[in-house]
């Protein structure tokens, strides 16, 4: 570390780094939201519309177990 004492970082340098990181984060969030929307749309499209009863018991309270 002794040989790096001459390195100076200005407030402007730090602000550039912050701005770059914020822009990168915004790009990642945009990509993530797009991927999430595609996933949700694909999941909704592949879900069966009229799926058969798969539970051990139907949802009504006065029903008998499925056999």
ABEGO torsion letter per residue (X at the ends): XAAAAABBBBAAAAAAAAAAAAAAAAAAAAAAAAAAAAAAAAAAAABBABBBBABABBABAABBBBX
